[in-house]
Amino acid sequence: MHRIRRISPIQAGKVAAVLYGLLGALMVPVLLIVLLAVPDQPGMQFGIIGVFAMLALYAVVGAVGTMIAAMIYNLVAGWVGGIEIDVD
């Protein structure tokens, strides 16, 4: 049995940013197709820029949320000892 006593918030945040970015990137083509299917309206360029801004925001918010979760985990693991895992 091994125990996870601490998670590095910065490292966890970096990994989460990449994962959330990749997941968000999967949605970009779908959102762009939806935007292109809508008839031309004023502000259409902002909609396309908004899609890419949302992708960046999704990655940043995911990273920050993961860092906060890692800090809370570290606090709680100090009280109760952390998660035990069995590895080969």
Secondary structure, 3 states (H helix, E strand, C coil): CEEECCCCHHHHHHHHHHHHHHHHHHHHHHHHHHHHHCCCCCCHHHHHHHHHHHHHHHHHHHHHHHHHHHHHHHHHHHHHCCEEECCC
